[in-house]
Amino acid sequence: MAIITISRGSFSHGRDVAEMVSEELGYQCVGREMILEASREFNIPDIRLERAIHDAPSILDSFTYGRERYIAYFEAAFLKYLKRDNVVYHGLAGHFFLKGVAHALKVRIIADPEERAGLEAARENISPEAALKMLKKDDQERQKWSKSLYGIDTGDSSLYDLVIHIRKIGKKEAAEIICHTAGLENFQTTYDSQKALENLAMAAEVKAALIDLKPDLRVTAANGNVRIETKNADNPEILAEMEEIARRVPGVENVEIKFIRKVDWTD
């Protein structure tokens, strides 16, 4: 059993490969549906959520924490869903949220720009040149997003266990490679790897519950013990409310709130 995340650019065949993998392994396959799931759970417009996890941050975002709110909501819904195991996720940002989860197989699917532009041109009824320009802008937005929020580049091959170029290797062969790799011992769910995922999910749920009250925070969890780090912790009433809200999250047993001078958002 494993979790498979497939990172892809537009028209890189990632969706097709993901569907083939899920059919072969009998896994659930989710993509944009994950955004709709988060949208329903937190009662926010799906278009705003999609932009928050795709478009490059603006200067306004750094002052309002608006983007961080939407990303926190998506992360909470995403990790909650992945606790089910046996999931293939293709789409935005999946691999960012699975740090330390050993049974997560992280895959990057790439394709030649010219082929991608041809598919975009046919769909939008535009010239290949205009399509290539649109795709480059789309790719740049994704790069800026990941660098701004996490200090990493989505195109960095070291982030992935597999990088597959759809050219000589076709979609069917790519799916076969992924299925074979998912069956390796290193990607099987263990007690420790599942616990790591559950800890991430709990921390994300607590953060999503608190972020409207206190957006400048970082949350970690381990076996029911939640640690909340925040830049400003000098208001006893807010601290008490934070602890009360955190304890409402299922599974939370202890809450520690710590004041720090700077929150490192790249962890």
PECOR-V701394 format. One record per backbone hydrogen bond with DSSP energy under -0.5 kcal/mol. CO is the residue of the C=O (numbers start at 0). NH is the residue of the N-H. E is the energy in kcal/mol with one decimal. If there is no record, write none. Layout:
CO;NH;E
CO;NH;E
This chain:
0;188;-1.1
1;85;-0.6
1;86;-0.8
2;104;-3.4
3;88;-3.3
4;6;-0.6
4;106;-3.1
5;90;-1.5
6;108;-2.7
8;11;-1.1
12;16;-2.3
13;17;-2.6
14;18;-2.4
15;19;-2.0
16;20;-2.5
17;21;-2.6
18;22;-2.0
19;23;-2.3
20;24;-2.5
21;25;-1.7
21;26;-1.3
27;87;-3.4
29;89;-2.2
30;33;-1.7
31;34;-1.0
31;35;-1.7
32;36;-2.3
33;37;-2.1
34;38;-2.5
35;39;-2.4
36;40;-2.4
37;41;-2.3
38;42;-0.7
38;43;-1.7
44;48;-1.7
45;49;-2.6
46;50;-2.0
47;51;-2.0
48;52;-1.4
50;53;-1.3
50;54;-2.0
57;61;-0.9
58;61;-0.6
58;62;-0.6
59;62;-1.3
59;63;-1.9
60;64;-2.0
64;68;-1.9
65;69;-1.7
66;70;-2.5
67;71;-2.3
68;72;-2.0
69;73;-2.4
70;74;-2.9
71;75;-2.1
72;76;-2.1
73;77;-3.0
74;78;-2.7
75;79;-1.9
76;80;-2.0
77;81;-2.1
78;82;-1.0
80;83;-1.6
81;84;-1.7
85;27;-2.2
86;3;-2.9
86;88;-0.6
87;29;-2.6
87;89;-0.5
88;5;-3.3
92;95;-1.0
92;96;-0.7
93;96;-1.1
94;97;-1.0
97;100;-1.9
99;101;-0.9
100;103;-1.6
102;2;-2.3
102;104;-0.7
103;105;-0.7
104;4;-2.5
104;106;-0.6
105;160;-2.7
105;161;-1.7
106;6;-3.4
107;163;-2.8
108;8;-0.6
109;165;-3.0
111;115;-2.2
112;116;-2.7
113;117;-2.0
114;118;-1.9
115;119;-2.3
116;120;-2.8
117;121;-2.0
118;122;-1.9
119;123;-2.6
120;124;-1.3
120;125;-1.5
126;130;-2.3
127;131;-2.4
128;132;-1.9
129;133;-2.0
130;134;-2.4
131;135;-2.2
132;136;-1.9
133;137;-2.2
134;138;-2.7
135;139;-2.3
136;140;-2.1
137;141;-1.8
138;142;-2.1
139;143;-2.7
140;144;-2.2
141;145;-2.1
142;146;-2.3
143;147;-2.5
144;148;-2.3
145;149;-2.3
145;150;-0.7
145;151;-1.3
146;150;-0.9
152;155;-2.2
154;156;-0.6
155;158;-1.8
156;159;-1.7
161;107;-2.4
163;109;-2.5
163;165;-0.7
164;166;-1.4
164;168;-0.7
165;111;-0.5
167;169;-0.7
168;166;-0.8
169;173;-2.4
170;174;-2.4
171;175;-2.0
172;176;-2.3
173;177;-2.2
174;178;-2.6
175;179;-2.4
176;180;-2.4
177;181;-2.6
178;182;-1.0
179;182;-0.6
180;183;-1.6
183;186;-1.6
184;187;-1.8
189;193;-2.5
190;194;-2.2
191;195;-2.1
192;196;-1.8
193;197;-2.5
194;198;-2.4
195;199;-2.0
196;200;-2.5
197;201;-2.4
198;202;-2.4
199;203;-2.4
200;204;-2.2
201;205;-2.3
202;206;-2.4
203;207;-2.5
204;208;-1.8
205;209;-1.5
206;210;-1.9
209;212;-1.0
209;213;-2.8
214;216;-1.7
215;230;-1.2
217;228;-3.2
219;226;-2.7
221;224;-1.8
223;225;-0.6
223;252;-3.1
223;253;-1.8
224;221;-2.1
225;255;-2.8
226;219;-2.3
226;228;-0.5
227;257;-3.6
228;217;-2.5
229;259;-2.4
230;232;-0.5
233;235;-0.7
234;238;-2.3
235;239;-2.3
236;240;-2.1
237;241;-2.7
238;242;-2.2
239;243;-2.1
240;244;-2.5
241;245;-2.6
242;246;-2.1
243;247;-0.7
244;247;-1.0
244;248;-0.5
245;248;-1.3
248;251;-2.0
253;225;-3.0
255;227;-3.4
255;257;-0.5
257;229;-2.2
261;263;-0.6
262;264;-0.9
263;266;-1.2
